[in-house]
Amino acid sequence: MCRIFAEQTPERYAYETRSLRIGGHCTSLRLETAFWTILEEIARQEGLSVAKFATKLHDEVLERHGEVRNFASLLRCSCLIYLSQGRPAAAPVLIAAE
């Protein structure tokens, strides 16, 4: 069972830091490459860049909860929600080991 997880390339779970402008402020986010890939897919479906999608999500959470405690974790969990709800048929599957 663990073979499918253990055989993935280290590049998939390596950290990647990207700089984004959220709410007019520059910030850096450090996520695993696999999560950036999923965020790119979500943003593309919304017709947005990753930065604009992240800003939109940040603003909506701020509006609903008054603060965003851990934005990187919020993004990771958003990716999991996206995957658990099923992706459009045309979207590539990112789970399988390469």
Secondary structure, DSSP 8 states (H G I E B T S, - for coil): -THHHHTS-HHHHSEEEEEEEETTEEEEEEEEHHHHHHHHHHHHHHT--HHHHHHHHHHHHHHHHS--S-HHHHHHHHHHHHHHT---TTS----S--
